[in-house]
Amino acid sequence: MTLIKSISGIRGTIGGKAGGGLTPIDIVKFTAAFGSWVVKKSQHKKIVVGRDARISGEMVNNLVIGTLQGLGIDVIDVGLSTTPTVEIAVPLENAAGGIILTASHNPKQWNALKLLNAKGEFISDADGKEVLELAENPDFDFASVDELGKVTLDHSYLQKHIDIILNLPLVDTEAIKKAGFKIAVDAVNSTGGIFVPALLKALGVDTVYELYCEPTGHFPHNPEPLPEHLTEISKLVQQKGADLGIVVDPDVDRLCFVNEDGSMFGEEYTLVAVADYVLKHTPGNTVSNLSSTRALRDVTEKAGCVYNAAAVGEVNVVTQMKATNAVIGGEGNGGIIYPELHYGRDALVGIALFLTHLAKSAKPISVLRNTYPAYFISKNKITLTPEMDIDALLLQVQDKYKNQPHSTIDGLKIEFDNQWVHLRKSNTEPIIRIYSEAESETIADNLAKKIITDIKEILKLD
């Protein structure tokens, strides 16, 4: 059993002993900590709660809502929902915060409490530390019987989210309808099975082939939308002669596409393509994290705009986007952040913008993909001993490449013309994750091997 406490929320496997997994006791403790923090920070005793369709969702939902009521907090329960939908609902409800019950791309035995502030954005590092401190030193003040919070069920946010997307200036429903797309959808039996087909219908897509769109929580394959997990939708796209496939993760904040020939568009290129479309109509800055493809920088600079990199993590990307007034941003895992709508990864707005782009390009999706710079990312890691001073080791690697452009805002990223390598230490294991990107898979792999060899040589010297 596993329980991971971080500044953005609490994640763990269901069951086991208290403190060792996401047990009912742990759910109540951390919900009470967040609710108490909200009461201290805000005059509004109201929190929005929504969940994905995973099996444990109903149990976790009941415990969370009951605990918030016990603190005297009113709850808006939006039921089966998506992470971006809850993010939108928080400010619309004038709530003091939100809790999304989802473990994102983790397997079915996992669940989590993702915590939002009054803006509907993930809480900051400082706020997260305050919540964790409250959880470890509980001094909760629960409400008397006459002051218990009230629960309001509100299932209107599916339509509200869709309506807001349809009203965006860059979403062209007429162009999408005219294109007559035939689209296959894999929603891994979570809430994307409700939201994505509904959005496609609203966008004017008449032919939708649904694969795993029953929100049962029984994930038919690993829910992380990586190519090795998407063989069935790849076959479905080819069998049906679909124009493309759409894949989302269980809480619908990650998005990837399948080409008409069954090949992968590339999760890294979801943001690249959407940014290309947005920049053509609203030029401005872009942001992605340090481990995302260089192709976004290329597309941005081609449009005469400025690209900025942020530390890994949605909170860090959003902070950098606000600081640079970016018009589009996100992460290479298929996460689209479009500030015109809200500051959160949103697969639904990504779908609407991408389909508009594809319709107006009048190209097959594979041809559109080939208009972007081709890069390949290699992901590796090196395992060290627990007593190893990894920070000191990274400083030695930095010194070796001090004459190369490099960044230390999140581990160490070194640039070599159109290639780069990013080294990040794990917070939970004695390992260094090594991401490298180049114009070919072989070159990317060789770059990673070169850095690993450098690390081994440094360790021998030590």
C-alpha positions as CSV (number, residue, x, y, z in Angstrom):
1,M,0.0,0.0,0.0
2,T,1.2,3.6,-0.7
3,L,0.3,7.0,0.5
4,I,2.0,10.1,-1.1
5,K,1.6,13.4,0.6
6,S,2.5,16.4,-1.6
7,I,1.7,20.1,-1.8
8,S,-0.9,19.6,-4.5
9,G,-2.8,16.8,-2.9
10,I,-2.9,13.4,-1.4
11,R,-2.5,10.3,-3.5
12,G,-2.5,6.7,-2.5
13,T,-3.8,3.2,-3.0
14,I,-7.1,2.2,-1.5
15,G,-7.0,0.0,1.6
16,G,-4.4,-1.2,4.1
17,K,-3.6,0.3,7.4
18,A,-4.1,4.0,8.3
19,G,-1.1,6.0,7.2
20,G,0.0,3.4,4.8
21,G,-2.6,3.8,2.1
22,L,-5.5,6.1,1.2
23,T,-7.8,4.7,4.0
24,P,-11.0,6.3,5.2
25,I,-9.0,7.7,8.2
26,D,-6.5,9.3,5.9
27,I,-9.2,10.7,3.6
28,V,-11.0,12.3,6.6
29,K,-7.8,13.7,8.1
30,F,-6.5,15.4,4.9
31,T,-10.0,16.6,3.9
32,A,-10.4,18.1,7.4
33,A,-7.0,19.8,7.1
34,F,-7.9,21.3,3.7
35,G,-11.3,22.4,4.9
36,S,-9.9,24.0,8.0
37,W,-7.3,25.8,5.8
38,V,-10.1,27.1,3.6
39,V,-12.1,28.3,6.6
40,K,-9.1,30.2,7.8
41,K,-8.3,31.8,4.4
42,S,-11.8,32.7,3.2
43,Q,-15.1,34.2,4.2
44,H,-16.9,31.8,1.9
45,K,-17.5,28.4,3.5
46,K,-18.2,26.7,0.2
47,I,-16.2,24.0,-1.6
48,V,-16.8,22.3,-5.0
49,V,-16.3,18.5,-5.1
50,G,-16.2,16.4,-8.3
51,R,-14.8,13.0,-9.2
52,D,-13.7,10.7,-12.0
53,A,-15.4,7.3,-12.4
54,R,-12.9,5.1,-10.7
55,I,-14.3,2.3,-8.5
56,S,-13.4,3.9,-5.2
57,G,-14.8,7.2,-6.2
58,E,-18.2,6.9,-4.5
59,M,-16.7,5.8,-1.2
60,V,-14.1,8.6,-1.2
61,N,-16.7,11.2,-2.3
62,N,-19.0,10.3,0.7
63,L,-16.2,10.6,3.2
64,V,-14.9,13.9,1.7
65,I,-18.4,15.5,1.6
66,G,-19.3,14.3,5.1
67,T,-16.1,15.7,6.5
68,L,-16.6,19.1,4.9
69,Q,-20.2,19.2,6.2
70,G,-18.8,18.4,9.6
71,L,-16.6,21.5,9.4
72,G,-19.7,23.7,8.6
73,I,-18.7,24.0,4.9
74,D,-21.3,23.9,2.2
75,V,-20.6,21.6,-0.6
76,I,-21.4,21.8,-4.3
77,D,-21.3,18.2,-5.5
78,V,-20.9,18.1,-9.3
79,G,-20.7,14.3,-9.3
80,L,-19.0,12.5,-12.2
81,S,-16.9,15.2,-13.7
82,T,-13.4,16.1,-15.0
83,T,-10.6,18.0,-13.5
84,P,-11.0,21.0,-15.8
85,T,-14.7,21.1,-15.2
86,V,-14.2,21.4,-11.4
87,E,-11.6,24.0,-12.0
88,I,-14.2,26.0,-14.0
89,A,-16.9,25.5,-11.4
90,V,-15.0,26.8,-8.4
91,P,-15.0,30.5,-9.5
92,L,-18.4,30.3,-11.1
93,E,-19.8,29.1,-7.7
94,N,-17.8,31.8,-5.9
95,A,-16.4,28.9,-3.8
96,A,-13.4,29.1,-1.5
97,G,-11.8,26.0,-3.1
98,G,-12.3,22.7,-4.8
99,I,-11.4,19.0,-4.4
100,I,-11.1,16.7,-7.4
101,L,-11.2,13.0,-6.5
102,T,-9.0,11.4,-9.1
103,A,-5.6,9.7,-9.4
104,S,-5.3,10.9,-13.0
105,H,-3.5,8.3,-15.1
106,N,-2.7,6.0,-12.2
107,P,-4.3,2.5,-12.2
108,K,-7.6,1.6,-10.6
109,Q,-6.3,0.9,-7.1
110,W,-5.2,4.5,-6.8
111,N,-7.3,7.6,-5.9
112,A,-6.4,11.1,-4.8
113,L,-7.6,14.4,-3.4
114,K,-6.4,17.2,-5.7
115,L,-6.8,20.6,-4.0
116,L,-7.8,23.8,-5.7
117,N,-7.8,27.4,-4.4
118,A,-10.6,30.0,-4.9
119,K,-9.5,30.7,-8.5
120,G,-10.0,27.0,-9.4
121,E,-6.2,26.5,-9.7
122,F,-4.0,24.0,-7.9
123,I,-2.9,25.4,-4.5
124,S,0.6,26.9,-4.3
125,D,3.7,25.4,-2.7
126,A,3.3,27.5,0.4
127,D,-0.5,26.8,0.7
128,G,0.2,23.1,0.3
129,K,2.7,23.1,3.1
130,E,0.2,24.8,5.4
131,V,-2.4,22.1,4.6
132,L,0.1,19.3,5.3
133,E,1.1,20.9,8.5
134,L,-2.5,21.1,9.6
135,A,-2.9,17.4,8.8
136,E,0.1,16.4,10.8
137,N,-0.9,18.6,13.8
138,P,-4.7,18.3,13.8
139,D,-6.6,20.9,15.8
140,F,-9.8,20.8,13.9
141,D,-12.9,22.7,15.1
142,F,-16.0,20.8,13.9
143,A,-19.4,22.5,13.6
144,S,-22.3,22.1,16.0
145,V,-25.4,20.3,14.8
146,D,-27.1,23.6,13.8
147,E,-24.1,24.8,11.9
148,L,-23.4,21.7,9.7
149,G,-22.7,22.4,6.0
150,K,-25.3,21.8,3.3
151,V,-24.9,19.7,0.2
152,T,-26.2,20.8,-3.2
153,L,-26.1,18.4,-6.2
154,D,-25.4,20.2,-9.4
155,H,-25.0,18.1,-12.6
156,S,-25.2,21.2,-14.9
157,Y,-21.5,21.7,-15.3
158,L,-21.1,19.3,-18.2
159,Q,-23.2,21.6,-20.3
160,K,-21.8,24.7,-18.8
161,H,-18.2,23.7,-19.6
162,I,-19.2,22.8,-23.2
163,D,-21.1,26.1,-23.6
164,I,-18.1,28.1,-22.5
165,I,-15.9,26.3,-25.0
166,L,-18.3,26.8,-27.8
167,N,-18.3,30.5,-27.1
168,L,-14.6,30.9,-27.5
169,P,-13.6,33.0,-30.5
170,L,-11.1,30.5,-31.8
171,V,-13.5,27.6,-31.7
172,D,-15.3,27.3,-35.1
173,T,-18.2,24.9,-34.9
174,E,-19.2,25.6,-38.5
175,A,-15.8,24.6,-39.9
176,I,-15.8,21.4,-37.8
177,K,-19.3,20.4,-38.9
178,K,-18.4,21.2,-42.5
179,A,-15.3,18.9,-42.3
180,G,-17.6,15.9,-41.5
181,F,-15.1,14.2,-39.3
182,K,-15.5,10.6,-38.3
183,I,-13.8,10.2,-34.9
184,A,-13.0,7.3,-32.6
185,V,-12.8,8.0,-28.8
186,D,-11.1,6.0,-26.1
187,A,-12.1,7.3,-22.6
188,V,-10.7,4.3,-20.6
189,N,-14.2,3.8,-19.0
190,S,-14.0,7.0,-17.0
191,T,-15.8,10.4,-17.2
192,G,-14.3,11.2,-20.6
193,G,-16.9,8.7,-21.9
194,I,-19.6,11.2,-20.8
195,F,-17.9,14.5,-21.6
196,V,-16.0,13.9,-24.9
197,P,-18.9,12.5,-27.0
198,A,-21.1,15.2,-25.6
199,L,-18.6,17.9,-26.7
200,L,-18.1,16.3,-30.1
201,K,-21.9,16.3,-30.7
202,A,-22.0,20.0,-29.7
203,L,-19.2,20.7,-32.1
204,G,-21.1,19.2,-35.0
205,V,-19.4,15.8,-35.2
206,D,-22.1,13.3,-36.3
207,T,-20.0,10.1,-36.4
208,V,-18.3,9.0,-33.2
209,Y,-17.1,5.5,-32.6
210,E,-17.0,5.0,-28.8
211,L,-14.4,2.7,-27.3
212,Y,-14.4,2.2,-23.5
213,C,-16.8,5.1,-22.9
214,E,-18.9,3.5,-20.1
215,P,-17.9,5.3,-16.9
216,T,-17.6,2.1,-14.8
217,G,-14.1,2.8,-13.5
218,H,-12.9,-0.7,-14.7
219,F,-10.0,0.5,-16.8
220,P,-9.6,-1.9,-19.8
221,H,-5.9,-1.0,-20.2
222,N,-3.3,1.1,-18.4
223,P,-5.0,4.5,-18.2
224,E,-1.9,6.5,-19.1
225,P,-2.3,7.5,-22.7
226,L,1.0,6.2,-24.1
227,P,1.4,4.5,-27.5
228,E,1.9,1.0,-26.0
229,H,-1.5,1.3,-24.3
230,L,-3.5,2.5,-27.3
231,T,-3.3,-0.5,-29.7
232,E,-7.1,-1.1,-29.7
233,I,-8.1,2.5,-30.6
234,S,-5.4,2.4,-33.3
235,K,-7.1,-0.7,-34.8
236,L,-10.5,0.9,-34.5
237,V,-9.5,4.0,-36.3
238,Q,-8.2,1.9,-39.2
239,Q,-11.2,-0.5,-39.2
240,K,-13.8,2.3,-39.3
241,G,-11.9,4.5,-41.7
242,A,-12.0,7.3,-39.1
243,D,-10.3,10.6,-39.7
244,L,-8.6,10.5,-36.3
245,G,-8.8,9.0,-32.8
246,I,-9.1,10.9,-29.5
247,V,-7.7,9.6,-26.2
248,V,-8.1,11.1,-22.8
249,D,-7.0,10.0,-19.3
250,P,-9.5,9.2,-16.5
251,D,-9.8,12.9,-15.3
252,V,-9.7,14.4,-18.9
253,D,-6.8,16.8,-18.4
254,R,-4.4,14.9,-20.8
255,L,-5.1,14.6,-24.5
256,C,-3.6,12.7,-27.4
257,F,-4.5,11.9,-31.0
258,V,-4.3,8.9,-33.3
259,N,-3.7,9.5,-37.0
260,E,-6.0,8.1,-39.7
261,D,-3.5,5.3,-40.4
262,G,-3.5,4.2,-36.8
263,S,-0.1,5.8,-36.0
264,M,0.3,8.1,-33.1
265,F,0.2,11.9,-33.6
266,G,2.5,12.1,-30.5
267,E,1.4,13.2,-27.1
268,E,4.2,15.8,-27.1
269,Y,2.7,17.3,-30.2
270,T,-0.8,17.9,-28.9
271,L,0.3,21.2,-27.4
272,V,2.5,22.0,-30.4
273,A,-0.4,21.8,-32.8
274,V,-2.9,23.7,-30.7
275,A,-0.3,26.4,-30.0
276,D,0.4,26.7,-33.7
277,Y,-3.3,27.4,-34.3
278,V,-3.7,29.8,-31.4
279,L,-0.5,31.8,-32.4
280,K,-1.8,32.2,-35.9
281,H,-4.8,34.1,-34.6
282,T,-3.6,35.6,-31.3
283,P,0.2,36.0,-31.3
284,G,1.8,35.9,-27.9
285,N,4.2,34.1,-25.5
286,T,4.1,30.4,-24.9
287,V,5.3,28.2,-22.0
288,S,5.9,24.5,-21.4
289,N,8.0,22.6,-18.9
290,L,11.7,21.9,-19.3
291,S,11.1,18.3,-20.2
292,S,8.7,19.0,-23.1
293,T,9.6,19.0,-26.7
294,R,11.6,21.8,-28.3
295,A,9.0,21.8,-31.2
296,L,6.9,24.3,-29.2
297,R,9.8,26.8,-29.1
298,D,10.3,26.3,-32.8
299,V,6.6,27.0,-33.6
300,T,6.6,30.0,-31.3
301,E,9.7,31.6,-32.7
302,K,8.5,30.9,-36.3
303,A,5.4,33.0,-35.3
304,G,7.7,35.8,-34.1
305,C,6.8,35.2,-30.5
306,V,8.7,34.3,-27.3
307,Y,8.9,30.9,-25.7
308,N,9.7,30.4,-22.0
309,A,10.4,27.2,-20.0
310,A,9.1,26.4,-16.5
311,A,10.0,23.8,-13.9
312,V,8.1,20.5,-14.3
313,G,4.6,20.6,-12.7
314,E,1.4,22.3,-13.7
315,V,1.6,24.9,-10.9
316,N,5.0,26.0,-12.2
317,V,3.8,26.2,-15.8
318,V,0.8,28.3,-14.7
319,T,3.1,30.6,-12.7
320,Q,5.4,31.2,-15.6
321,M,2.4,31.7,-18.0
322,K,1.1,34.4,-15.7
323,A,4.5,36.1,-15.4
324,T,5.0,36.2,-19.2
325,N,1.3,36.8,-20.1
326,A,1.4,33.7,-22.3
327,V,-1.5,33.0,-24.6
328,I,-1.1,29.2,-24.6
329,G,1.0,26.8,-22.6
330,G,1.0,23.3,-21.0
331,E,3.0,20.2,-20.7
332,G,4.3,17.6,-23.1
333,N,2.1,14.9,-21.6
334,G,-0.8,16.3,-23.7
335,G,-1.8,19.0,-21.2
336,I,-3.3,22.1,-22.8
337,I,-3.6,25.3,-20.7
338,Y,-5.6,28.0,-22.5
339,P,-5.9,31.1,-20.3
340,E,-8.8,32.4,-22.4
341,L,-10.8,29.7,-20.6
342,H,-8.9,29.0,-17.4
343,Y,-5.5,28.2,-16.0
344,G,-5.6,24.4,-15.9
345,R,-4.9,21.5,-18.3
346,D,-8.1,20.9,-20.2
347,A,-8.5,18.1,-22.8
348,L,-11.9,19.4,-23.8
349,V,-10.8,22.8,-24.9
350,G,-7.8,21.1,-26.5
351,I,-10.2,19.0,-28.6
352,A,-12.2,22.0,-29.8
353,L,-9.2,24.1,-30.7
354,F,-7.4,21.1,-32.4
355,L,-10.5,20.1,-34.5
356,T,-10.9,23.7,-35.6
357,H,-7.3,23.8,-36.6
358,L,-7.5,20.4,-38.5
359,A,-10.7,21.5,-40.2
360,K,-9.3,24.7,-41.4
361,S,-6.0,23.1,-42.6
362,A,-8.0,20.8,-44.9
363,K,-5.3,18.2,-44.4
364,P,-5.4,14.6,-43.1
365,I,-4.1,14.6,-39.5
366,S,-0.9,12.7,-40.4
367,V,-0.1,15.4,-43.0
368,L,-0.7,18.1,-40.4
369,R,1.7,16.3,-38.0
370,N,4.4,16.2,-40.6
371,T,4.3,20.1,-40.9
372,Y,5.9,20.3,-37.4
373,P,9.6,19.8,-36.6
374,A,10.4,16.1,-35.9
375,Y,12.0,15.5,-32.5
376,F,12.4,12.3,-30.5
377,I,12.5,12.2,-26.7
378,S,14.4,9.4,-24.9
379,K,13.6,8.7,-21.2
380,N,16.1,7.0,-19.0
381,K,17.2,6.9,-15.4
382,I,20.2,6.0,-13.3
383,T,19.9,4.4,-9.9
384,L,22.3,5.6,-7.2
385,T,22.9,4.6,-3.6
386,P,20.7,6.2,-0.9
387,E,23.6,7.9,0.8
388,M,24.7,9.6,-2.5
389,D,24.6,13.4,-2.5
390,I,22.7,13.8,-5.8
391,D,22.7,17.6,-5.7
392,A,26.5,17.7,-5.5
393,L,26.7,15.2,-8.4
394,L,24.5,17.4,-10.5
395,L,26.7,20.4,-9.7
396,Q,29.7,18.4,-11.1
397,V,27.8,17.6,-14.3
398,Q,26.9,21.3,-14.6
399,D,30.6,22.2,-14.2
400,K,31.6,19.8,-16.9
401,Y,29.1,21.5,-19.3
402,K,29.4,25.0,-18.0
403,N,30.2,26.4,-21.5
404,Q,26.9,25.1,-22.9
405,P,23.6,26.9,-22.4
406,H,22.0,25.4,-19.3
407,S,19.2,25.9,-16.8
408,T,19.1,24.9,-13.1
409,I,15.5,26.0,-12.2
410,D,14.5,22.3,-12.1
411,G,17.4,19.9,-11.8
412,L,19.8,20.5,-14.7
413,K,19.0,21.1,-18.4
414,I,21.8,21.3,-20.9
415,E,21.3,22.5,-24.5
416,F,23.3,21.4,-27.5
417,D,22.0,23.3,-30.5
418,N,18.7,21.6,-31.3
419,Q,19.3,18.9,-28.8
420,W,19.0,18.9,-25.0
421,V,19.2,16.7,-21.9
422,H,17.3,17.2,-18.7
423,L,18.4,15.7,-15.4
424,R,16.0,15.6,-12.5
425,K,16.4,13.9,-9.1
426,S,13.5,11.9,-7.7
427,N,12.0,13.1,-4.4
428,T,11.1,9.6,-3.3
429,E,14.0,7.4,-4.7
430,P,17.8,7.6,-5.1
431,I,17.6,8.0,-8.9
432,I,18.2,10.7,-11.5
433,R,15.7,10.8,-14.3
434,I,17.4,11.6,-17.6
435,Y,15.3,13.0,-20.5
436,S,17.0,13.8,-23.8
437,E,15.7,15.1,-27.2
438,A,17.2,15.2,-30.6
439,E,16.2,14.9,-34.3
440,S,16.4,11.2,-34.2
441,E,15.7,8.4,-31.7
442,T,19.3,7.1,-32.0
443,I,20.8,10.5,-31.4
444,A,18.5,11.1,-28.4
445,D,19.5,7.7,-26.9
446,N,23.2,8.3,-27.5
447,L,23.0,11.7,-25.8
448,A,21.4,10.1,-22.7
449,K,24.1,7.4,-22.8
450,K,26.8,10.1,-23.0
451,I,25.5,11.8,-19.9
452,I,25.1,8.5,-18.0
453,T,28.7,7.7,-18.9
454,D,29.8,11.2,-17.6
455,I,28.0,10.5,-14.3
456,K,29.7,7.1,-13.9
457,E,33.1,8.7,-14.5
458,I,32.4,11.4,-11.9
459,L,31.4,8.7,-9.4
460,K,34.7,6.8,-10.1
461,L,36.7,10.0,-9.4
462,D,34.8,10.5,-6.2
